[in-house]
């Protein structure tokens, strides 16, 4: 039961990284555009080979 609880807890590091990078680069904000997330493609993630 304890292992299940640990697996269910997923660390969400994206918001912290986004905030940190904005703080780190705040001196360059006039030259930068910050976007929280950006889709790189229109297709869902796929795997090429499954064994």
Secondary structure by P-SEA (a helix, b strand, c coil): caaaaaaaccccaaaaaaaaaaaaaccccccbbbbcccccccccccccccc
